[in-house]
Amino acid sequence: MRMLIALLVVVYLVGVGVVLAPTVKAKWNTGSTSQFVTSIASEIPTALAWPATIYRKTTERG
């Protein structure tokens, strides 16, 4: 059971990283640190809700 929970947590955190990756890539070398942190902070709610976004996208197709 612990292994299953650990696997789910790892998959969730990888998904958060995948959602944040385009923002990090776009803002990494441009602007100041405060602009970088602000852009990441604005994307955090979307990144944390990635399972719901995927669920909605799959159910709307059918």
PLY file of the C-alpha trace (Angstrom):
ply
format ascii 1.0
element vertex 62
property float x
property float y
property float z
element edge 61
property int vertex1
property int vertex2
end_header
0.00 0.00 0.00
2.84 2.39 0.80
4.38 1.68 -2.58
1.12 2.54 -4.35
0.76 5.81 -2.48
4.39 6.68 -3.19
3.88 5.91 -6.88
0.79 8.12 -7.03
2.62 10.98 -5.34
5.55 10.68 -7.75
3.23 10.63 -10.78
1.36 13.67 -9.45
4.58 15.64 -8.88
5.91 14.71 -12.31
2.64 15.97 -13.80
3.03 19.25 -11.95
6.53 19.55 -13.37
5.29 18.83 -16.88
2.66 21.55 -16.62
5.18 24.07 -15.26
7.93 23.19 -17.76
6.86 25.57 -20.57
6.70 28.50 -18.15
10.09 27.69 -16.68
11.63 27.27 -20.11
10.21 30.56 -21.36
11.14 32.61 -18.31
14.43 31.00 -17.21
16.83 33.42 -18.89
14.55 36.38 -19.50
13.76 39.02 -16.94
14.56 39.16 -13.28
14.19 36.58 -10.55
11.09 38.26 -9.20
9.42 38.06 -12.62
10.34 34.38 -12.84
8.90 33.62 -9.41
5.77 35.63 -10.17
5.14 33.73 -13.38
5.66 30.37 -11.66
3.41 31.40 -8.78
0.65 32.38 -11.19
0.85 28.95 -12.89
0.85 26.90 -9.66
-2.97 26.57 -9.36
-3.23 25.29 -12.92
-0.32 22.92 -12.40
-1.78 21.48 -9.21
-5.12 20.84 -10.94
-3.67 18.89 -13.88
-5.59 15.66 -13.09
-8.91 17.50 -13.25
-7.92 19.18 -16.50
-7.05 15.85 -18.11
-10.28 14.30 -16.84
-12.36 17.13 -18.33
-10.57 16.88 -21.65
-11.18 13.12 -21.89
-14.86 13.31 -20.95
-15.64 16.18 -23.34
-14.47 14.17 -26.35
-17.06 11.44 -25.99
0 1
1 2
2 3
3 4
4 5
5 6
6 7
7 8
8 9
9 10
10 11
11 12
12 13
13 14
14 15
15 16
16 17
17 18
18 19
19 20
20 21
21 22
22 23
23 24
24 25
25 26
26 27
27 28
28 29
29 30
30 31
31 32
32 33
33 34
34 35
35 36
36 37
37 38
38 39
39 40
40 41
41 42
42 43
43 44
44 45
45 46
46 47
47 48
48 49
49 50
50 51
51 52
52 53
53 54
54 55
55 56
56 57
57 58
58 59
59 60
60 61
